[in-house]
Amino acid sequence: MKYPNSRYGNPQVMTHYAQGIPLKQLAHRLRRSEWTVSDWLNGIRKVPFWVPELLRLQAIEQDHIRYQMGIQPLRKKFGVAQDTGHIFDAPTDLST
């Protein structure tokens, strides 16, 4: 972890790993109150060093469990379009 002060974690990393997790569930995972976690996310209080590290490790563990179970990662709904190789030509006969 490269951050200027080793007592505090990078709040952007915490925000990255906390995306999509409801506040109540995130507070339960971190074993802290919803107020405390909300203050960390809003930048009111500094994030302890262990919070982004714990969220990162939990994400890695979830990915590894899915890999062991043979579950493919979910595709993102938005992102770079993939080329499927289908080419559709314009119809040549317009009389019908």
C-alpha positions as CSV (number, residue, x, y, z in Angstrom):
1,M,0.0,0.0,0.0
2,K,1.6,3.2,-1.1
3,Y,0.0,6.2,0.7
4,P,1.8,9.1,2.3
5,N,0.7,8.2,5.9
6,S,0.6,4.6,6.9
7,R,-2.0,5.2,9.5
8,Y,-4.7,6.1,7.0
9,G,-5.9,4.4,3.8
10,N,-6.6,5.8,0.4
11,P,-10.3,6.9,0.3
12,Q,-10.4,6.5,-3.4
13,V,-9.5,2.8,-3.1
14,M,-12.2,2.3,-0.5
15,T,-14.7,4.0,-2.8
16,H,-13.7,1.7,-5.6
17,Y,-14.1,-1.5,-3.7
18,A,-17.3,-0.2,-2.0
19,Q,-19.1,0.4,-5.3
20,G,-22.4,-1.4,-5.6
21,I,-22.4,-2.5,-1.9
22,P,-25.3,-1.1,0.1
23,L,-24.2,1.0,3.1
24,K,-25.9,-1.3,5.6
25,Q,-24.1,-4.4,4.2
26,L,-20.8,-2.5,4.0
27,A,-21.0,-1.5,7.6
28,H,-21.8,-5.1,8.6
29,R,-18.8,-6.3,6.6
30,L,-16.5,-3.8,8.3
31,R,-18.1,-4.3,11.7
32,R,-18.6,-0.5,12.1
33,S,-21.7,1.6,12.4
34,E,-23.4,3.0,9.3
35,W,-22.5,6.6,10.5
36,T,-18.8,5.8,10.6
37,V,-18.8,4.2,7.1
38,S,-20.8,7.0,5.7
39,D,-18.3,9.5,7.1
40,W,-15.5,7.6,5.5
41,L,-17.2,7.6,2.1
42,N,-18.1,11.3,2.3
43,G,-14.6,12.3,3.3
44,I,-15.7,13.7,6.7
45,R,-13.3,11.3,8.6
46,K,-10.1,9.7,7.5
47,V,-10.2,6.1,6.4
48,P,-8.1,3.7,8.6
49,F,-5.4,1.8,6.7
50,W,-7.1,-1.6,7.1
51,V,-10.4,-0.7,5.5
52,P,-9.3,-0.6,1.8
53,E,-7.0,-3.6,2.4
54,L,-9.8,-5.7,3.9
55,L,-12.2,-4.8,1.1
56,R,-9.6,-5.7,-1.5
57,L,-8.9,-9.0,0.1
58,Q,-12.6,-9.8,0.3
59,A,-13.0,-9.0,-3.4
60,I,-10.1,-11.2,-4.3
61,E,-11.5,-14.0,-2.2
62,Q,-14.9,-13.8,-3.8
63,D,-13.3,-13.9,-7.3
64,H,-11.3,-17.0,-6.3
65,I,-14.4,-18.8,-4.9
66,R,-16.2,-18.1,-8.1
67,Y,-13.3,-19.5,-10.1
68,Q,-13.2,-22.6,-8.0
69,M,-16.9,-23.2,-8.5
70,G,-16.5,-22.7,-12.3
71,I,-18.7,-19.5,-12.4
72,Q,-17.7,-17.2,-15.2
73,P,-17.3,-13.5,-14.3
74,L,-20.3,-11.4,-15.1
75,R,-19.9,-9.2,-18.2
76,K,-20.3,-5.5,-17.6
77,K,-23.5,-4.0,-19.1
78,F,-21.6,-1.0,-20.3
79,G,-18.1,-1.0,-21.8
80,V,-16.2,-1.7,-24.9
81,A,-18.3,-3.4,-27.6
82,Q,-17.0,-6.8,-28.6
83,D,-16.6,-7.8,-32.3
84,T,-18.8,-10.8,-33.0
85,G,-17.7,-11.1,-36.6
86,H,-21.2,-10.7,-38.1
87,I,-21.4,-8.5,-41.2
88,F,-24.7,-7.6,-42.7
89,D,-24.9,-6.5,-46.3
90,A,-27.5,-4.1,-47.6
91,P,-30.2,-5.8,-49.6
92,T,-29.6,-5.5,-53.3
93,D,-33.2,-6.0,-54.6
94,L,-35.4,-3.2,-53.3
95,S,-38.4,-4.0,-55.6
96,T,-40.0,-6.5,-53.2
